[in-house]
Amino acid sequence: MTLRRWMPLLLLAAAACTSPGARVAEQGKQRLVGMDVNDLQSCAGIPTRRSTLGDGTELLSYEQKNANTGGLNIEIPVLGGFTTGNSGSYCHALFRVAQGRVIGLNYTGDNDDVGGQDGVCAPIVRGCLRQPVPAVVPPPPAVVRMEPVGR
């Protein structure tokens, strides 16, 4: 068989190798746009930084840092050991917010994992993807006025 016959199968196999983290990060970009900012903070937590932009929109920054990913750790009894490999990975998830709603999500940083793009960012958005319904805010309590009786 020629390479041309195997190419569709090879492409399909490569697509199946996308990491679960990369899939979660991509779903976050698609499904969290439109989310209420209060619901975002209830599932993702309080942002590490915030900034108001010139157009009035706000950026909420969430960070995920992994101390060491990949590499090789070799230990030899009595002689000791050594580690080779990566220095770590990190992700900054930047949520753009306008009028109390998420209008965009971008990932920055050294955030690719072994099987796909932005996979290191998955823990930031995973909880929000699992939240089945938005939080229900109870109505404010009714104001009761008391007036003296018998005047």
Secondary structure, DSSP 8 states (H G I E B T S, - for coil): --HHHHHHHHHHHHHHT--HHHHHHHHHHHHSTT-BHHHHHHHH-S-SEEEE-TTS-EEEEEEEEES--S-EEEEETTTEEEEES---EEEEEEEEEETTEEEEEEEESS--BTTBTTGGGHHHHHHHHH--S---------------S--
